[in-house]
Amino acid sequence: MDKQLLAMLVCPVCKGKLKYDNQAQEMICTFDGLGFPIQDGVPVMLEGEARRLSAEEKIDRADGSDHKAEAEN
């Protein structure tokens, strides 16, 4: 993904910052708990296409940690 493009994208719901999840190929809004998919290199920034994050994912992403990655190390 183009880093300049990623820096310009905001959540279409709250207009907040998004985090790029390369492994999941999603743009994540931790405030709204949404994961916007990236299909064929193009972020799909539609609320109806977004995945709802689980409560655990919201906590992990909000505090900047990833318990799954920690468990693997």
KEBA-723963 format. One record per atom (N, C-alpha, C): chain; x, y, z. Coordinates in steps of 0.02 Angstrom, whole numbers, plus 32768, in hexadecimal, padded with zeros to 4 digits. Layout:
<recs>
REC   chaine      x      y      z
REC        A      X      Y      Z
...
</recs>
This chain:
<recs>
REC   chaine      x      y      z
REC        A   802A   7FC4   8000
REC        A   8000   8000   8000
REC        A   802C   803E   8000
REC        A   8015   8070   7FDD
REC        A   8038   80B0   7FD9
REC        A   8031   80D5   801C
REC        A   8069   80E5   803B
REC        A   8068   8105   807D
REC        A   8047   8149   807C
REC        A   804E   816D   8046
REC        A   802D   81AF   8041
REC        A   7FE1   81A7   803F
REC        A   7FCA   8175   801B
REC        A   7F82   8167   8018
REC        A   7F69   8154   805E
REC        A   7F8D   8128   807F
REC        A   7F78   8113   80C2
REC        A   7F74   814E   80F2
REC        A   7FA3   817D   80ED
REC        A   7FA3   81B7   8119
REC        A   7F67   81E5   810D
REC        A   7F4D   81E5   80D1
REC        A   7F14   8210   80C1
REC        A   7ED0   81F3   80D4
REC        A   7ECC   81B1   80D9
REC        A   7E8C   8191   80E8
REC        A   7E76   819D   812F
REC        A   7E35   81A7   8138
REC        A   7E17   81AD   817A
REC        A   7DDA   8180   817C
REC        A   7DC4   8172   81B8
REC        A   7D88   814A   81C1
REC        A   7D4C   8170   81A4
REC        A   7D25   8150   817A
REC        A   7CEB   8172   815C
REC        A   7CB3   817E   818F
REC        A   7CB6   815E   81C9
REC        A   7C83   8165   81FB
REC        A   7C93   819F   822A
REC        A   7CCF   819E   8248
REC        A   7CE1   81D1   827A
REC        A   7D15   8203   8262
REC        A   7D31   81F8   8228
REC        A   7D66   8222   820B
REC        A   7DA8   821E   8231
REC        A   7DAF   81E9   825A
REC        A   7DEC   81DF   8282
REC        A   7E21   81BB   825B
REC        A   7E5C   81B6   827A
REC        A   7E95   8195   825C
REC        A   7E89   814A   8257
REC        A   7EA8   812D   8225
REC        A   7EA5   80E5   821A
REC        A   7EEA   80C7   8222
REC        A   7EEC   8087   8236
REC        A   7F2A   8062   823A
REC        A   7F29   802C   8204
REC        A   7F61   8025   81E2
REC        A   7F67   7FF4   81AD
REC        A   7F7D   7FB1   81CC
REC        A   7F56   7F7D   81BF
REC        A   7F67   7F3A   81D5
REC        A   7F7B   7F12   8197
REC        A   7FBB   7F0D   818C
REC        A   7FD5   7EEC   8150
REC        A   7FC1   7EA2   814E
REC        A   7FC5   7E80   8187
REC        A   7FB7   7E39   818A
REC        A   7F6D   7E2B   8178
REC        A   7F40   7E53   8194
REC        A   7EF8   7E48   8187
REC        A   7EE0   7E6C   8148
REC        A   7F0B   7E97   812B
REC        A   7EF8   7EBF   80F1
REC        A   7EB9   7EE7   8100
REC        A   7EBD   7F0F   8136
REC        A   7E86   7F39   814C
REC        A   7EA0   7F7C   8164
REC        A   7E75   7FAE   8160
REC        A   7E80   7FEE   8180
REC        A   7E54   7FED   81BE
REC        A   7E71   7FF9   81F8
REC        A   7E4E   7FF0   8238
REC        A   7E3F   8033   8258
REC        A   7E00   803C   826C
REC        A   7DEB   8075   8295
REC        A   7DDE   805A   82DB
REC        A   7E0C   8069   8309
REC        A   7E03   804F   834D
REC        A   7DCA   8072   8371
REC        A   7DBC   80B1   8360
REC        A   7D87   80D5   8382
REC        A   7D43   80B5   8373
REC        A   7D35   80A7   8334
REC        A   7CF5   8089   8321
REC        A   7CF6   803D   8323
REC        A   7D32   8020   8328
REC        A   7D37   7FD7   8329
REC        A   7D27   7FB8   82E6
REC        A   7D41   7FD7   82B1
REC        A   7D33   7FBE   826D
REC        A   7D73   7FAE   8249
REC        A   7D71   7F79   8220
REC        A   7DA9   7F67   81F4
REC        A   7D91   7F6C   81AC
REC        A   7DAD   7F9C   8188
REC        A   7D9B   7FA6   8142
REC        A   7DC9   7F7C   8116
REC        A   7DAD   7F50   80EC
REC        A   7DD7   7F23   80C5
REC        A   7DFE   7F46   808D
REC        A   7E35   7F29   807B
REC        A   7E5C   7F3F   8042
REC        A   7E58   7F07   800F
REC        A   7E38   7F16   7FD6
REC        A   7E2E   7EE4   7FA2
REC        A   7E53   7EF8   7F64
REC        A   7E7F   7ECC   7F4D
REC        A   7EA8   7EDA   7F11
REC        A   7ECF   7F1B   7F18
REC        A   7EE6   7F29   7F56
REC        A   7F0E   7F65   7F62
REC        A   7EE6   7FA4   7F6B
REC        A   7EA3   7F9F   7F6C
REC        A   7E78   7FDA   7F72
REC        A   7E50   7FD6   7FB3
REC        A   7E59   8008   7FE0
REC        A   7E31   8008   801D
REC        A   7DE7   8013   800D
REC        A   7DBC   7FE9   802A
REC        A   7D74   7FF0   8020
REC        A   7D59   8015   805E
REC        A   7D4F   8056   8055
REC        A   7D3E   8081   808E
REC        A   7CF3   808C   8095
REC        A   7CCE   8055   8095
REC        A   7C86   8057   809D
REC        A   7C73   8036   80DF
REC        A   7C4C   8058   8108
REC        A   7C39   803D   8149
REC        A   7C18   7FF9   8142
REC        A   7BEF   7FF0   810F
REC        A   7BCC   7FB1   8105
REC        A   7BF9   7F77   80F3
REC        A   7C35   7F85   80DB
REC        A   7C65   7F51   80C9
REC        A   7C97   7F44   8101
REC        A   7C96   7F6C   8134
REC        A   7CC6   7F66   816B
REC        A   7CB4   7F2C   8199
REC        A   7CE8   7F10   81B7
REC        A   7CE1   7EDA   81E8
REC        A   7CE2   7EF9   822D
REC        A   7CB4   7EE2   8258
REC        A   7CB3   7EF8   829E
REC        A   7CEA   7ED3   82C4
REC        A   7D14   7EF8   82E8
REC        A   7D48   7EDA   8310
REC        A   7D2A   7EBB   834F
REC        A   7D46   7E84   8365
REC        A   7D2F   7E66   83A4
REC        A   7D46   7E92   83DE
REC        A   7D29   7E88   8418
REC        A   7D3C   7EAF   8453
REC        A   7D86   7EA7   8462
REC        A   7DA0   7E6A   845A
REC        A   7DE7   7E5E   8467
REC        A   7E13   7E84   8435
REC        A   7DFF   7E83   83F6
REC        A   7E26   7EA8   83C3
REC        A   7E26   7EF2   83D1
REC        A   7DEE   7F0E   83E6
REC        A   7DEA   7F55   83F7
REC        A   7E1B   7F66   842E
REC        A   7E1D   7F3D   8462
REC        A   7E4B   7F4A   849A
REC        A   7E93   7F44   8483
REC        A   7EA3   7F0F   845E
REC        A   7EE7   7F05   8445
REC        A   7EFF   7F3F   841B
REC        A   7ED4   7F55   83EE
REC        A   7EE8   7F8A   83C0
REC        A   7EE8   7FCF   83E0
REC        A   7EBD   7FD9   8410
REC        A   7EB9   801A   8432
REC        A   7EF8   8027   845B
REC        A   7F13   7FF2   847A
REC        A   7F4F   7FFC   84A3
REC        A   7F8F   7FF2   847B
REC        A   7F87   7FE5   843A
REC        A   7FC1   7FE0   840E
REC        A   7FE4   7F9C   8410
REC        A   7FC9   7F6D   8436
REC        A   7FE9   7F2C   8439
REC        A   7FC2   7EFA   840F
REC        A   7FE1   7EC2   8405
REC        A   7FC0   7E8C   83E0
REC        A   7FD0   7E4B   8406
REC        A   7FA1   7E35   8430
REC        A   7FAD   7DFA   8459
REC        A   7FBC   7DBC   8430
REC        A   7FA0   7DB7   83F5
REC        A   7FAD   7D7E   83CA
REC        A   7FF7   7D7D   83B7
REC        A   8012   7DB6   83A4
REC        A   8059   7DBB   8391
REC        A   8085   7DAC   83CD
REC        A   8072   7DC4   8409
REC        A   8099   7DB8   8444
REC        A   809A   7D6E   8455
REC        A   8062   7D4D   844C
REC        A   805D   7D06   845C
REC        A   8089   7CDC   842D
REC        A   8091   7CF3   83EF
REC        A   80B8   7CCE   83BF
REC        A   8103   7CD5   83CC
REC        A   8117   7D0B   83ED
REC        A   8160   7D18   83F9
REC        A   8179   7CF4   8436
</recs>
